[in-house]
């Protein structure tokens, strides 16, 4: 309800109908914004039309409208006058206008052309259009230009792949201050031993430091979402471990498939064991696969934890044509020997630090056990990263 808000809601918003209203010049093709021609308001200046469009909850279109929270995000991001800021999902520009006052330039990536039209007009009304570049494309598919920091209110549906693109992408940046769904932020911030700890946290924290900011009430958005949000800041590490990233990502995907199972139990599963046997044989035949470039993408989504069904019986596709049961048995014994040698057989991945996991991966690789699928082309690996 409007009366429950802690701030004055601008008249641009129709809370009861979930609409955004504004006045735009004719050259923005306002009829397209609603899918039909909008009628001009009687008191609108000549050459302008009052338009309205619906905000889609299903697409994560929840606009942050509390000015105090917007100011707090700006402070949390530590924006400098010389910065080029990448803003992902600017919406109608509530945060963009504040960023433009604080930095040298803003590059805004927004897929919704309705939002782009409003954003451009609002920025022009403030006389800051020379400092803004708008890219009307999908943030997951577009190549980002050079930037210093990221500030974004990210739709929950793309949180995992977008964070992956930032921390494992080619762009070098100082920090990313992100507004995320509160429960997702908790998983991202989780540490080994905590119930929320998962593959997402392990993979992100391999290459970046993640720090909590502050909680944001759902009442600070329009339309009001079902849950609260939280601000977190991600800062890429200056030094990262000397590990093949593609191999690491495939390894953590195996370990965290059932994060509360012991590693010994995980590596004894027939189907899982057959898959690792095949990838290991492929790597032995294609040694170059194990030393490919640092930025080879895999999926880091946290959707794997406790969600995959374990199938004990291997399928035909899992077993190489030349493999026999005795070879698989010897391969299993080799893995168990490695696990026992470092005391990890009865350990659960959710309890292990990245240092522990890196040590285990090194020992397994030294023993000829590999996890990355060398048969898949690079394009398919890149696609998997966005699942």
C-alpha distance (Angstrom), angle and dihedral (degrees) to the residues before:
residue distance angle dihedral
X1 . . .
X2 3.78 . .
X3 3.79 92.8 .
X4 3.84 91.1 58.6
X5 3.81 93.4 62.0
X6 3.78 120.5 105.5
X7 3.81 92.7 -140.9
X8 3.79 140.0 41.0
X9 3.80 110.9 -86.0
X10 3.84 112.2 -137.5
X11 3.80 116.8 -114.1
X12 3.81 88.8 -117.6
X13 3.81 89.5 84.8
X14 3.79 127.8 75.2
X15 3.79 100.5 -160.3
X16 3.80 97.5 -174.9
X17 3.82 93.3 53.7
X18 3.81 99.2 31.3
X19 3.82 92.5 -123.0
X20 3.78 135.0 144.6
X21 3.81 116.3 -145.0
X22 3.80 128.6 -163.8
X23 3.79 143.6 144.2
X24 3.80 118.9 -111.7
X25 3.81 135.2 175.0
X26 3.80 117.5 -103.2
X27 3.80 92.7 -107.5
X28 3.82 90.6 73.2
X29 3.84 89.3 69.0
X30 3.78 92.5 -124.7
X31 3.80 92.5 -172.8
X32 3.80 89.1 70.6
X33 3.77 91.4 56.4
X34 3.79 91.9 70.1
X35 3.77 98.7 25.8
X36 3.83 89.4 -110.6
X37 3.78 137.5 54.8
X38 3.78 112.0 -73.1
X39 3.79 119.4 -137.3
X40 3.79 118.8 -118.6
X41 3.77 117.8 -115.5
X42 3.79 114.7 -118.6
X43 3.80 92.2 -123.2
X44 3.82 96.4 44.2
X45 3.83 114.7 116.9
X46 3.78 116.2 -106.0
X47 3.80 111.4 -84.3
X48 3.78 93.3 28.5
X49 3.78 135.0 92.4
X50 3.75 133.1 -160.1
X51 3.79 109.2 -128.8
X52 3.76 136.6 177.5
X53 3.79 134.6 -164.0
X54 3.76 135.9 -175.3
X55 3.79 122.5 -108.5
X56 3.81 110.8 -132.5
X57 3.80 114.8 -136.9
X58 3.80 89.6 -171.2
X59 3.80 88.9 64.0
X60 3.78 93.9 47.3
X61 3.82 93.5 -106.5
X62 3.79 99.5 158.3
X63 3.80 110.0 145.1
X64 3.79 117.3 -147.7
X65 3.81 104.0 -130.7
X66 3.83 105.5 167.0
X67 3.84 106.2 105.2
X68 3.79 93.1 -157.6
X69 3.80 91.5 56.9
X70 3.80 90.3 47.2
X71 3.81 89.3 54.4
X72 3.81 91.1 48.3
X73 3.82 91.4 52.6
X74 3.79 89.3 51.3
X75 3.81 90.6 53.3
X76 3.80 92.1 44.7
X77 3.82 90.5 53.1
X78 3.83 91.7 54.2
X79 3.81 92.2 -141.1
X80 3.79 115.4 -161.6
X81 3.80 127.8 -151.6
X82 3.80 90.5 -117.5
X83 3.82 95.7 50.2
X84 3.77 129.4 116.5
X85 3.81 103.7 -148.7
X86 3.79 123.3 -153.7
X87 3.80 108.9 -149.7
X88 3.79 115.2 -170.2
X89 3.79 115.2 -159.5
X90 3.83 100.3 5.0
X91 3.80 92.4 174.6
X92 3.78 110.4 -171.4
X93 3.80 93.0 -13.5
X94 3.81 107.7 -99.6
X95 3.80 92.1 139.4
X96 3.80 94.4 29.9
X97 3.80 92.9 64.8
X98 3.80 91.1 53.9
X99 3.81 92.2 46.1
X100 3.81 91.2 51.9
X101 3.79 89.6 57.1
X102 3.81 92.0 52.1
X103 3.83 106.0 40.2
X104 3.81 143.4 42.9
X105 3.80 97.0 -111.4
X106 3.82 142.3 -6.2
X107 3.80 124.3 -146.3
X108 3.81 106.9 -162.8
X109 3.82 121.6 -165.2
X110 3.81 112.0 -161.1
X111 3.80 126.8 159.7
X112 3.83 98.2 -167.5
X113 3.81 110.6 85.5
X114 3.81 90.9 -159.4
X115 3.79 89.5 60.5
X116 3.80 90.9 44.7
X117 3.81 91.7 55.3
X118 3.79 92.6 51.8
X119 3.80 92.6 42.7
X120 3.80 93.9 52.6
X121 3.79 92.7 47.9
X122 3.80 94.6 47.7
X123 3.80 91.7 48.9
X124 3.83 90.6 47.6
X125 3.80 89.9 50.9
X126 3.82 87.8 56.7
X127 3.82 92.5 47.3
X128 3.82 93.8 -120.5
X129 3.80 100.1 113.5
X130 3.83 92.5 115.0
X131 3.80 90.0 63.2
X132 3.82 95.9 50.7
X133 3.80 130.7 82.1
X134 3.81 116.3 -175.5
X135 3.81 121.8 -160.0
X136 3.80 110.2 -166.5
X137 3.79 98.5 -158.0
X138 3.78 143.0 99.1
X139 3.82 107.9 -72.7
X140 3.81 90.7 -143.6
X141 3.81 92.9 56.4
X142 3.79 105.4 34.2
X143 3.80 123.2 90.0
X144 3.79 107.6 -120.0
X145 3.81 117.9 -130.0
X146 3.79 119.2 -130.7
X147 3.81 114.4 -64.0
X148 3.81 140.4 164.1
X149 3.79 103.6 -143.5
X150 3.80 139.4 5.0
X151 3.80 125.5 -132.3
X152 3.80 116.0 179.4
X153 3.79 145.9 157.4
X154 3.80 95.7 -148.9
X155 3.82 124.2 -156.5
X156 3.80 107.1 -120.4
X157 3.79 93.0 -125.1
X158 3.80 93.1 67.2
X159 3.80 100.4 33.1
X160 3.82 97.6 108.0
X161 3.83 99.0 44.6
X162 3.79 92.8 41.8
X163 3.80 93.2 51.6
X164 3.79 88.4 47.1
X165 3.80 90.7 51.8
X166 3.79 90.5 51.7
X167 3.81 100.6 45.6
X168 3.81 97.3 36.8
X169 3.79 97.7 33.6
X170 3.78 129.6 101.2
X171 3.82 96.8 -106.1
X172 3.77 116.7 101.8
X173 3.80 113.7 -145.6
X174 3.81 140.1 162.8
X175 3.80 100.8 -128.9
X176 3.81 146.1 -21.3
X177 3.80 117.9 -140.6
X178 3.80 107.1 -164.6
X179 3.78 134.3 -175.8
X180 3.81 105.9 -144.9
X181 3.77 138.5 170.4
X182 3.81 105.6 -81.0
X183 3.81 96.9 -120.3
X184 3.80 91.2 47.8
X185 3.81 89.9 50.5
X186 3.82 89.9 52.6
X187 3.80 90.4 54.4
X188 3.78 91.3 48.0
X189 3.81 91.8 50.4
X190 3.82 95.8 43.1
X191 3.80 121.0 121.4
X192 3.83 130.7 -149.7
X193 3.79 111.2 -72.7
X194 3.81 94.6 28.5
X195 3.80 118.6 112.6
X196 3.83 93.0 -121.4
X197 3.82 94.6 52.3
X198 3.78 110.7 122.3
X199 3.80 146.3 150.6
X200 3.81 92.9 -78.1
X201 3.81 92.0 59.4
X202 3.81 92.9 44.0
X203 3.81 93.6 51.0
X204 3.79 96.8 44.0
X205 3.81 93.7 45.8
X206 3.79 91.2 52.4
X207 3.80 89.2 71.9
X208 3.82 104.8 17.7
X209 3.79 144.5 35.9
X210 3.81 116.2 -122.0
X211 3.81 121.1 -157.2
X212 3.82 129.4 -177.7
X213 3.77 121.8 -117.6
X214 3.80 120.0 -179.9
X215 3.78 140.1 -52.4
X216 3.80 120.8 -102.1
X217 3.80 120.9 -153.6
X218 3.80 118.8 -125.1
X219 3.83 86.8 -126.4
X220 3.80 88.6 70.3
X221 3.82 90.4 70.7
X222 3.77 136.6 71.4
X223 2.97 119.8 -116.0
X224 3.80 90.3 29.1
X225 3.84 109.4 -118.1
X226 3.79 123.4 -142.9
X227 3.82 95.3 -110.2
X228 3.79 141.3 36.5
X229 3.79 123.7 -103.8
X230 3.80 135.8 -138.5
X231 3.78 135.4 -151.4
X232 3.80 118.2 -128.9
X233 3.79 131.4 175.2
X234 3.80 123.9 -142.4
X235 3.81 119.2 -161.1
X236 3.82 119.2 -173.8
X237 3.79 113.5 -125.7
X238 3.79 118.8 -112.7
X239 3.81 89.8 -139.3
X240 3.80 125.4 32.2
X241 3.82 129.9 -172.6
X242 3.80 118.2 -83.5
X243 3.80 96.6 -110.6
X244 3.77 135.4 125.0
X245 3.80 102.0 -103.9
X246 3.80 96.0 -151.6
X247 3.81 90.3 53.3
X248 3.81 91.7 46.0
X249 3.80 93.2 51.6
X250 3.81 92.5 49.0
X251 3.81 89.9 47.2
X252 3.82 94.2 52.0
X253 3.78 90.0 46.5
X254 3.81 88.3 58.1
X255 3.81 95.0 44.3
X256 3.79 97.1 45.6
X257 3.81 96.9 43.3
X258 3.79 84.4 101.1
X259 3.78 101.4 10.3
X260 3.82 96.2 -172.1
X261 3.80 94.9 52.1
X262 3.77 116.8 96.7
X263 3.78 115.5 -105.5
X264 3.79 89.4 -118.6
X265 3.79 91.0 57.9
X266 3.80 92.4 45.0
X267 3.79 94.2 53.0
X268 3.80 92.6 46.4
X269 3.80 94.2 60.8
X270 3.81 107.0 113.9
X271 3.79 97.1 -137.5
X272 3.79 94.1 43.9
X273 3.79 91.2 45.8
X274 3.81 91.4 50.9
X275 3.81 91.1 51.2
X276 3.81 92.5 50.5
X277 3.82 90.6 46.0
X278 3.81 90.6 54.1
X279 3.82 94.7 46.9
X280 3.79 90.0 47.1
X281 3.81 91.8 52.2
X282 3.81 89.8 47.1
X283 3.80 90.7 51.0
X284 3.78 91.8 49.7
X285 3.79 88.2 55.2
X286 3.81 93.4 42.3
X287 3.79 105.9 38.1
X288 3.78 91.6 167.8
X289 3.81 89.0 68.1
X290 3.78 90.9 68.6
X291 3.80 93.5 56.4
X292 3.80 101.2 43.2
X293 3.82 121.8 134.1
X294 3.77 124.9 -54.8
X295 3.80 96.5 -116.5
X296 3.82 101.6 60.4
X297 3.80 106.4 138.2
X298 3.79 129.0 -131.9
X299 3.80 132.4 164.4
X300 3.83 115.9 -77.3
X301 3.78 96.9 174.2
X302 3.79 116.1 141.7
X303 3.81 90.6 -137.6
X304 3.81 91.7 98.4
X305 3.80 98.1 71.4
X306 3.80 111.0 109.2
X307 3.81 90.9 -23.8
X308 3.81 103.7 94.9
X309 3.78 119.4 89.6
X310 3.78 114.5 -127.4
X311 3.79 113.5 -132.0
X312 3.77 112.4 -163.4
X313 3.79 97.7 -166.6
X314 3.83 116.5 71.4
X315 3.77 120.2 -128.4
X316 3.78 122.6 -131.6
X317 3.79 91.2 -106.3
X318 3.80 91.3 59.0
X319 3.80 95.7 58.1
X320 3.80 119.4 71.3
X321 3.80 113.0 -125.5
X322 3.80 92.3 -115.2
X323 3.80 95.3 46.8
X324 3.78 120.4 109.4
X325 3.76 128.8 -168.9
X326 3.78 93.2 -106.8
X327 3.81 91.3 57.1
X328 3.80 91.0 51.1
X329 3.78 89.9 49.3
X330 3.80 92.6 51.7
X331 3.80 89.8 46.6
X332 3.82 90.8 53.1
X333 3.78 91.1 50.3
X334 3.79 90.1 51.8
X335 3.81 91.9 53.9
X336 3.80 92.6 46.9
X337 3.82 90.1 50.7
X338 3.79 89.6 54.7
X339 3.81 92.0 48.0
X340 3.80 91.8 49.6
X341 3.79 93.6 45.7
X342 3.81 91.0 62.7
X343 3.82 97.0 32.6
X344 3.82 95.2 -111.6
X345 3.82 101.6 119.4
X346 3.81 93.4 95.7
X347 3.82 95.6 34.1
X348 3.79 124.2 108.8
X349 3.82 118.4 -137.0
X350 3.81 91.0 -132.1
X351 3.81 87.9 64.8
X352 3.82 97.8 47.3
X353 3.78 127.5 91.8
X354 3.77 122.5 -131.7
X355 3.79 87.4 -106.0
X356 3.81 90.1 58.9
X357 3.81 92.3 46.5
X358 3.81 92.9 47.7
X359 3.81 90.1 51.7
X360 3.80 91.2 50.0
X361 3.80 92.7 47.9
X362 3.80 90.6 51.3
X363 3.80 91.7 51.8
X364 3.81 92.3 48.0
X365 3.80 92.7 48.3
X366 3.81 89.9 49.1
X367 3.81 87.5 54.2
X368 3.80 91.4 51.8
X369 3.81 97.4 -100.8
X370 3.82 114.2 136.5
X371 3.79 133.8 174.2
X372 3.78 108.6 -168.4
X373 3.82 115.8 98.7
X374 3.80 105.1 -127.0
X375 3.80 92.7 -173.9
X376 3.80 93.0 70.8
X377 3.81 116.6 89.1
X378 3.79 120.1 -122.5
X379 3.82 92.3 -107.8
X380 3.79 91.1 58.4
X381 3.78 91.9 49.3
X382 3.78 89.3 52.7
X383 3.80 91.2 50.0
X384 3.82 91.3 50.2
X385 3.80 89.3 57.1
X386 3.80 90.0 65.3
X387 3.80 97.8 52.6
